[in-house]
Amino acid sequence: MLDRREYGGQHEALEVALDILDQHRQVDPDGAARGVVEAALSVLLRKIWPFLEDLDDDR
């Protein structure tokens, strides 16, 4: 199990990945990479949902 800082880092990294894919759509024209990132983000959010407010306060 990861600690809050590690979960926060993963969350931020996945959000950045989505932003990059949005900015450079030619990199993932069929949306396959975006689908994988969204699935990973969904799994992570289910794990950390109760702690999201605390994670934002840690910045």
Order of alpha helices (4+ residues) and beta strands (2+ residues): alpha-alpha-alpha
